[in-house]
Amino acid sequence: MLWSGSSPLSVMRESMWGFLLFAGVAWLAVGWSVLRLEPAAIAEVAGPVIFFGALCEIVRALAGTKTWWMNAAMAALFAGTGVVVLLDRDATYTTPASLIGWFLMVRGTVDIAVATMNRGIDRTWGLMITVGALQAGLGFYAASPWARTADPVILTLGALAVLRAIADLVTALRLREVAAARHDVLHLSPEREAGVAGYAAGLSDFDTQPAAKHRAEAAEKL
């Protein structure tokens, strides 16, 4: 027995965990592929990687969490960052490295803030704080003068993809767990279903019985 119905929006939100699971697997593939890049292709790949990060933020926003507005804002911010990377014509790796660092620092800081806010209700908050700290530290390194050659930028892109894979996979599994728990609450056990049916039948019988007359009312009529 289903205790209450689900709106189409709720169904769509509950299905977002599958998209995030796919995104996590895709991030792993991106991380493996990036490490095999030639130095000349870094600028051409960094932009699409950041665009994919913006797409993942859109999926997170559609999941309907309390911080959906933050994910939507980051999606717009990262989309703009990807455009700048693609339009940059600099022959060096300075711009891609600095913008990759910007992406990592923003995403890592948000992960730390959200995990701290959810520490009382999400048992994975410690893992997400660790992932956020690693992202922020990696972003600080990418934006520094030490990451101005091809190899550090390639390693940074690969590490970015792996960290985002961990974050999206953990979020997907948590959304799946919450959705399953919600369905368990909505579906009554056979014992509770029988109890609710008996209670409803009792209320029906009570409503159909004539109201009892008070003794004072009977005396007044006499």
Backbone hydrogen bonds in HBPLUS format (Angstrom, degrees):
<---DONOR---> <-ACCEPTOR-->    atom                        ^
c    i                          cat <-CA-CA->   ^        H-A-AA   ^      H-
h    n   atom  resd res      DA  || num        DHA   H-A  angle D-A-AA Bond
n    s   type  num  typ     dist DA aas  dist angle  dist       angle   num
A0188-LEU N   A0001-MET O   3.39 MM 187  5.93 150.4  2.48 149.0 156.3     1
A0003-TRP N   A0186-LEU O   2.87 MM 183  5.08 156.4  1.93 140.1 147.3     2
A0010-SER N   A0007-SER O   3.07 MM   3  5.19 117.2  2.48  99.1 113.9     3
A0011-VAL N   A0007-SER O   3.03 MM   4  6.38 157.9  2.08 154.4 160.8     4
A0012-MET N   A0008-PRO O   2.95 MM   4  6.18 155.6  2.01 146.5 152.9     5
A0013-ARG N   A0009-LEU O   2.95 MM   4  6.20 157.4  2.00 147.4 153.5     6
A0014-GLU N   A0010-SER O   2.91 MM   4  6.13 157.7  1.96 149.3 155.3     7
A0015-SER N   A0011-VAL O   3.11 MM   4  6.32 131.8  2.36 138.7 150.6     8
A0015-SER N   A0012-MET O   3.16 MM   3  5.19 134.3  2.38  94.8 107.3     9
A0016-MET N   A0013-ARG O   3.11 MM   3  5.32 159.0  2.16 106.7 113.3    10
A0018-GLY N   A0015-SER O   3.20 MM   3  5.83 142.3  2.35 113.5 121.1    11
A0019-PHE N   A0016-MET O   3.08 MM   3  5.17 117.6  2.49  97.5 112.3    12
A0020-LEU N   A0016-MET O   3.00 MM   4  6.34 160.1  2.04 156.5 161.9    13
A0021-LEU N   A0017-TRP O   2.87 MM   4  6.06 147.0  1.98 141.6 151.2    14
A0022-PHE N   A0018-GLY O   2.99 MM   4  6.23 157.0  2.04 144.6 150.2    15
A0023-ALA N   A0019-PHE O   2.84 MM   4  6.12 150.3  1.93 142.7 151.9    16
A0024-GLY N   A0020-LEU O   2.87 MM   4  6.13 151.9  1.95 146.2 152.7    17
A0025-VAL N   A0021-LEU O   3.15 MM   4  6.47 159.2  2.19 148.4 153.0    18
A0026-ALA N   A0022-PHE O   2.87 MM   4  6.11 156.0  1.93 148.5 156.1    19
A0027-TRP N   A0023-ALA O   2.82 MM   4  6.07 150.0  1.91 148.2 156.0    20
A0028-LEU N   A0024-GLY O   3.18 MM   4  6.50 151.6  2.26 142.7 149.4    21
A0029-ALA N   A0025-VAL O   3.11 MM   4  6.50 154.4  2.18 146.8 153.6    22
A0030-VAL N   A0026-ALA O   2.85 MM   4  6.16 152.2  1.93 149.0 157.4    23
A0031-GLY N   A0027-TRP O   2.84 MM   4  6.11 160.0  1.88 152.3 157.2    24
A0032-TRP N   A0028-LEU O   3.04 MM   4  6.31 156.6  2.10 148.2 153.7    25
A0033-SER N   A0029-ALA O   2.95 MM   4  6.11 158.5  2.00 146.3 152.6    26
A0034-VAL N   A0030-VAL O   2.82 MM   4  5.93 160.9  1.86 156.5 161.2    27
A0036-ARG N   A0033-SER O   3.04 MM   3  5.43 155.5  2.10 110.1 117.9    28
A0037-LEU N   A0034-VAL O   3.02 MM   3  5.29 161.8  2.05 119.6 119.7    29
A0041-ALA N   A0038-GLU O   2.98 MM   3  5.62 155.0  2.05 122.4 129.5    30
A0042-ILE N   A0039-PRO O   3.35 MM   3  5.64 171.2  2.36 113.7 115.5    31
A0045-VAL N   A0041-ALA O   3.10 MM   4  6.24 137.1  2.29 146.9 157.8    32
A0045-VAL N   A0042-ILE O   3.12 MM   3  5.27 133.4  2.34 100.9 113.4    33
A0046-ALA N   A0042-ILE O   2.88 MM   4  5.95 157.9  1.93 162.5 168.1    34
A0049-VAL N   A0045-VAL O   3.08 MM   4  6.28 156.2  2.14 155.1 162.5    35
A0050-ILE N   A0046-ALA O   3.06 MM   4  6.32 157.5  2.11 150.3 155.6    36
A0051-PHE N   A0047-GLY O   2.92 MM   4  6.22 152.9  1.99 151.0 159.9    37
A0052-PHE N   A0048-PRO O   2.87 MM   4  6.11 150.0  1.96 144.2 151.6    38
A0053-GLY N   A0049-VAL O   3.04 MM   4  6.41 145.9  2.16 140.0 149.5    39
A0054-ALA N   A0050-ILE O   2.97 MM   4  6.37 145.7  2.09 144.1 153.3    40
A0054-ALA N   A0051-PHE O   3.07 MM   3  4.96 116.5  2.49  90.7 106.2    41
A0055-LEU N   A0051-PHE O   2.94 MM   4  6.32 150.8  2.02 147.5 155.6    42
A0056-CYS N   A0052-PHE O   2.98 MM   4  6.29 153.4  2.06 147.8 154.5    43
A0057-GLU N   A0053-GLY O   3.11 MM   4  6.40 143.7  2.24 139.7 149.2    44
A0058-ILE N   A0054-ALA O   3.10 MM   4  6.49 145.1  2.23 143.5 152.6    45
A0059-VAL N   A0055-LEU O   3.10 MM   4  6.49 154.2  2.17 147.3 153.9    46
A0060-ARG N   A0056-CYS O   2.96 MM   4  6.25 155.5  2.02 145.7 152.4    47
A0061-ALA N   A0057-GLU O   2.90 MM   4  6.14 151.6  1.98 144.6 152.4    48
A0062-LEU N   A0058-ILE O   2.99 MM   4  6.29 151.1  2.08 147.4 154.8    49
A0063-ALA N   A0060-ARG O   3.12 MM   3  5.10 142.9  2.27  95.8 106.8    50
A0064-GLY N   A0061-ALA O   3.32 MM   3  6.00 168.4  2.34 113.8 117.3    51
A0068-TRP N   A0065-THR O   3.20 MM   3  5.36 144.0  2.34 120.3 116.3    52
A0070-MET N   A0067-THR O   3.03 MM   3  5.28 127.0  2.33 102.8 116.4    53
A0071-ASN N   A0067-THR O   3.17 MM   4  6.59 154.9  2.24 152.1 159.0    54
A0072-ALA N   A0068-TRP O   2.91 MM   4  6.21 153.7  1.98 149.7 157.3    55
A0073-ALA N   A0069-TRP O   2.97 MM   4  6.17 154.5  2.04 141.5 148.1    56
A0074-MET N   A0070-MET O   2.95 MM   4  6.20 156.7  2.01 146.6 153.0    57
A0075-ALA N   A0071-ASN O   2.90 MM   4  6.09 144.6  2.03 141.9 151.8    58
A0076-ALA N   A0072-ALA O   3.19 MM   4  6.51 157.6  2.24 147.2 151.2    59
A0077-LEU N   A0073-ALA O   2.96 MM   4  6.21 157.3  2.01 145.6 152.8    60
A0078-PHE N   A0074-MET O   2.78 MM   4  5.87 165.9  1.80 151.7 154.9    61
A0079-ALA N   A0075-ALA O   2.97 MM   4  6.03 148.8  2.06 140.6 149.5    62
A0080-GLY N   A0076-ALA O   3.08 MM   4  6.31 157.5  2.14 145.0 150.1    63
A0081-THR N   A0077-LEU O   3.00 MM   4  6.30 149.0  2.10 140.9 150.2    64
A0082-GLY N   A0078-PHE O   2.86 MM   4  6.11 157.0  1.92 148.5 153.6    65
A0083-VAL N   A0079-ALA O   3.08 MM   4  6.37 150.2  2.17 144.2 152.0    66
A0084-VAL N   A0080-GLY O   3.10 MM   4  6.39 157.9  2.15 148.0 153.0    67
A0085-VAL N   A0081-THR O   3.04 MM   4  6.35 157.4  2.09 150.4 156.5    68
A0086-LEU N   A0082-GLY O   3.02 MM   4  6.25 159.4  2.07 148.1 153.2    69
A0087-LEU N   A0083-VAL O   2.95 MM   4  6.12 150.1  2.04 149.7 158.0    70
A0088-ASP N   A0084-VAL O   3.03 MM   4  6.01 124.1  2.35 141.0 153.4    71
A0097-ALA N   A0093-TYR O   3.05 MM   4  5.94 159.7  2.09 145.3 151.9    72
A0098-SER N   A0094-THR O   2.94 MM   4  6.06 163.0  1.97 151.8 156.8    73
A0099-LEU N   A0095-THR O   2.97 MM   4  6.08 163.4  2.00 158.0 162.0    74
A0100-ILE N   A0096-PRO O   2.88 MM   4  5.96 151.6  1.96 147.1 155.1    75
A0101-GLY N   A0097-ALA O   2.94 MM   4  6.12 154.6  2.01 143.0 150.6    76
A0102-TRP N   A0098-SER O   2.89 MM   4  6.17 145.0  2.01 137.9 147.9    77
A0103-PHE N   A0099-LEU O   2.98 MM   4  6.21 160.3  2.02 144.9 148.9    78
A0104-LEU N   A0100-ILE O   3.00 MM   4  6.28 164.3  2.02 151.8 155.6    79
A0105-MET N   A0101-GLY O   2.89 MM   4  6.05 160.8  1.93 151.9 157.1    80
A0106-VAL N   A0102-TRP O   3.04 MM   4  6.16 167.8  2.05 153.6 156.7    81
A0107-ARG N   A0103-PHE O   2.99 MM   4  6.10 170.8  2.00 153.2 156.3    82
A0108-GLY N   A0104-LEU O   2.83 MM   4  5.76 157.9  1.88 144.1 151.2    83
A0109-THR N   A0105-MET O   3.01 MM   4  6.01 158.3  2.06 141.1 147.0    84
A0110-VAL N   A0106-VAL O   3.05 MM   4  6.27 160.9  2.09 150.5 155.5    85
A0111-ASP N   A0107-ARG O   2.97 MM   4  6.15 157.5  2.02 146.2 152.6    86
A0112-ILE N   A0108-GLY O   3.04 MM   4  6.28 156.7  2.09 147.7 153.4    87
A0113-ALA N   A0109-THR O   2.99 MM   4  6.24 162.4  2.02 149.5 154.3    88
A0114-VAL N   A0110-VAL O   2.89 MM   4  6.03 171.5  1.90 158.5 160.4    89
A0115-ALA N   A0111-ASP O   2.96 MM   4  5.94 160.8  1.99 144.6 150.6    90
A0116-THR N   A0112-ILE O   2.98 MM   4  6.08 155.1  2.04 145.6 152.4    91
A0117-MET N   A0113-ALA O   3.02 MM   4  6.22 153.8  2.09 144.4 151.7    92
A0118-ASN N   A0114-VAL O   2.99 MM   4  6.21 141.9  2.14 144.4 154.4    93
A0119-ARG N   A0116-THR O   3.40 MM   3  5.20 167.1  2.42 104.0 105.1    94
A0121-ILE N   A0118-ASN O   3.04 MM   3  5.45 150.2  2.13 113.6 122.1    95
A0122-ASP N   A0118-ASN O   2.86 MM   4  5.59 140.3  2.02 169.7 173.5    96
A0125-TRP N   A0122-ASP O   3.27 MM   3  5.68 153.6  2.34 118.8 118.5    97
A0128-MET N   A0124-THR O   3.08 MM   4  6.39 160.9  2.12 155.7 161.2    98
A0129-ILE N   A0125-TRP O   2.93 MM   4  6.14 148.7  2.03 146.9 155.1    99
A0130-THR N   A0126-GLY O   3.07 MM   4  6.32 155.1  2.14 143.5 150.1   100
A0131-VAL N   A0127-LEU O   2.93 MM   4  6.25 159.7  1.97 150.9 156.4   101
A0132-GLY N   A0128-MET O   2.85 MM   4  5.98 159.0  1.90 143.5 149.8   102
A0133-ALA N   A0129-ILE O   2.85 MM   4  6.04 156.2  1.90 148.0 154.3   103
A0134-LEU N   A0130-THR O   2.97 MM   4  6.21 158.1  2.02 149.2 155.0   104
A0135-GLN N   A0131-VAL O   2.95 MM   4  6.19 154.8  2.02 147.9 155.0   105
A0136-ALA N   A0132-GLY O   2.91 MM   4  6.13 165.1  1.93 151.7 155.6   106
A0137-GLY N   A0133-ALA O   2.91 MM   4  6.05 163.1  1.93 148.7 153.7   107
A0138-LEU N   A0134-LEU O   2.89 MM   4  5.97 156.7  1.94 143.7 150.6   108
A0139-GLY N   A0135-GLN O   2.80 MM   4  5.99 151.0  1.89 147.7 156.3   109
A0140-PHE N   A0136-ALA O   2.92 MM   4  6.17 151.4  2.00 145.4 153.0   110
A0141-TYR N   A0137-GLY O   3.04 MM   4  6.32 152.9  2.12 143.0 150.1   111
A0142-ALA N   A0138-LEU O   2.88 MM   4  6.14 157.7  1.93 146.9 153.2   112
A0143-ALA N   A0139-GLY O   2.99 MM   4  6.14 149.3  2.09 147.2 154.2   113
A0144-SER N   A0141-TYR O   3.11 MM   3  5.16 152.0  2.19 101.9 110.6   114
A0147-ALA N   A0144-SER O   3.35 MM   3  6.09 167.1  2.37 120.3 122.9   115
A0154-ILE N   A0150-ALA O   2.95 MM   4  6.19 160.0  1.99 160.3 166.3   116
A0155-LEU N   A0151-ASP O   2.99 MM   4  6.20 166.5  2.01 156.9 160.3   117
A0156-THR N   A0152-PRO O   2.90 MM   4  6.03 150.7  1.98 142.2 150.6   118
A0157-LEU N   A0153-VAL O   2.94 MM   4  6.20 159.1  1.99 149.6 154.4   119
A0158-GLY N   A0154-ILE O   2.98 MM   4  6.24 160.7  2.02 150.4 155.8   120
A0159-ALA N   A0155-LEU O   2.91 MM   4  6.10 160.3  1.95 148.2 153.6   121
A0160-LEU N   A0156-THR O   2.84 MM   4  6.01 153.6  1.91 147.3 155.1   122
A0161-ALA N   A0157-LEU O   3.06 MM   4  6.33 160.7  2.10 148.6 152.4   123
A0162-VAL N   A0158-GLY O   3.11 MM   4  6.41 157.2  2.17 147.2 153.2   124
A0163-LEU N   A0159-ALA O   2.96 MM   4  6.13 166.7  1.98 155.0 158.2   125
A0164-ARG N   A0160-LEU O   2.93 MM   4  6.13 160.3  1.97 152.5 158.2   126
A0165-ALA N   A0161-ALA O   2.91 MM   4  6.05 143.8  2.05 139.8 150.1   127
A0166-ILE N   A0162-VAL O   3.05 MM   4  6.39 156.8  2.11 149.2 154.1   128
A0167-ALA N   A0163-LEU O   3.04 MM   4  6.32 165.4  2.07 149.2 152.9   129
A0168-ASP N   A0164-ARG O   2.91 MM   4  6.03 166.9  1.92 150.6 153.9   130
A0169-LEU N   A0165-ALA O   2.93 MM   4  5.97 160.3  1.97 149.3 155.2   131
A0170-VAL N   A0166-ILE O   2.99 MM   4  6.09 164.4  2.02 151.5 155.8   132
A0171-THR N   A0167-ALA O   3.01 MM   4  6.15 162.0  2.04 145.6 151.1   133
A0172-ALA N   A0168-ASP O   2.86 MM   4  5.97 156.6  1.92 145.1 151.8   134
A0173-LEU N   A0169-LEU O   3.03 MM   4  6.23 163.4  2.06 149.7 153.4   135
A0174-ARG N   A0170-VAL O   2.99 MM   4  6.20 152.0  2.07 147.3 155.3   136
A0175-LEU N   A0171-THR O   2.91 MM   4  6.13 159.8  1.95 151.0 156.3   137
A0176-ARG N   A0172-ALA O   2.95 MM   4  6.18 154.7  2.02 146.3 153.7   138
A0177-GLU N   A0173-LEU O   2.94 MM   4  6.11 152.6  2.01 140.6 148.1   139
A0178-VAL N   A0174-ARG O   2.92 MM   4  6.17 159.9  1.96 152.0 156.8   140
A0179-ALA N   A0175-LEU O   2.93 MM   4  6.10 159.7  1.97 147.6 153.3   141
A0180-ALA N   A0176-ARG O   2.96 MM   4  6.16 158.1  2.01 148.3 154.0   142
A0181-ALA N   A0177-GLU O   2.98 MM   4  6.19 155.9  2.03 146.0 152.8   143
A0182-ARG N   A0178-VAL O   2.94 MM   4  6.16 150.9  2.03 146.3 154.2   144
A0183-HIS N   A0179-ALA O   3.09 MM   4  6.38 153.7  2.16 145.9 152.1   145
A0184-ASP N   A0180-ALA O   3.03 MM   4  6.30 148.7  2.13 143.9 152.7   146
A0185-VAL N   A0181-ALA O   3.11 MM   4  6.40 144.9  2.24 142.5 151.1   147
A0186-LEU N   A0182-ARG O   3.01 MM   4  6.29 154.9  2.08 146.6 153.6   148
A0187-HIS N   A0183-HIS O   3.00 MM   4  6.12 150.9  2.09 149.3 155.2   149
A0193-GLU N   A0189-SER O   2.81 MM   4  6.00 155.6  1.87 157.8 166.0   150
A0194-ALA N   A0190-PRO O   2.96 MM   4  6.13 155.7  2.02 145.3 150.8   151
A0195-GLY N   A0191-GLU O   3.00 MM   4  6.28 152.8  2.08 143.2 151.2   152
A0196-VAL N   A0192-ARG O   2.89 MM   4  6.09 159.3  1.93 150.0 154.8   153
A0197-ALA N   A0193-GLU O   2.96 MM   4  6.16 158.1  2.01 145.7 152.0   154
A0198-GLY N   A0194-ALA O   2.93 MM   4  6.13 157.5  1.98 147.1 153.0   155
A0199-TYR N   A0195-GLY O   2.93 MM   4  6.12 156.3  1.98 146.5 153.3   156
A0200-ALA N   A0196-VAL O   2.92 MM   4  6.12 158.6  1.97 148.6 154.2   157
A0201-ALA N   A0197-ALA O   2.95 MM   4  6.17 154.5  2.01 145.5 152.6   158
A0202-GLY N   A0198-GLY O   2.93 MM   4  6.14 154.6  1.99 146.4 153.3   159
A0203-LEU N   A0199-TYR O   3.01 MM   4  6.31 156.3  2.07 148.1 154.0   160
A0204-SER N   A0200-ALA O   3.03 MM   4  6.27 151.5  2.11 143.7 151.6   161
A0205-ASP N   A0201-ALA O   2.97 MM   4  6.27 158.5  2.02 151.3 156.2   162
A0206-PHE N   A0202-GLY O   2.99 MM   4  6.18 155.5  2.05 147.0 154.0   163
A0207-ASP N   A0203-LEU O   3.03 MM   4  6.23 152.6  2.10 145.7 152.3   164
A0208-THR N   A0204-SER O   3.16 MM   4  6.41 142.9  2.31 143.2 152.5   165
A0217-GLU N   A0214-HIS O   3.13 MM   3  5.36 122.9  2.47 101.2 114.6   166
A0218-ALA N   A0214-HIS O   3.24 MM   4  6.64 152.6  2.32 148.2 155.6   167
A0219-ALA N   A0215-ARG O   3.01 MM   4  6.29 156.3  2.07 153.5 159.4   168
A0220-GLU N   A0216-ALA O   3.09 MM   4  6.27 154.4  2.16 146.6 152.7   169
A0221-LYS N   A0217-GLU O   3.32 MM   4  6.57 150.3  2.41 142.1 148.8   170
A0222-LEU N   A0218-ALA O   3.34 MM   4  6.67 141.8  2.49 139.3 148.8   171
A0222-LEU N   A0219-ALA O   3.15 MM   3  5.18 125.5  2.46  95.2 108.8   172
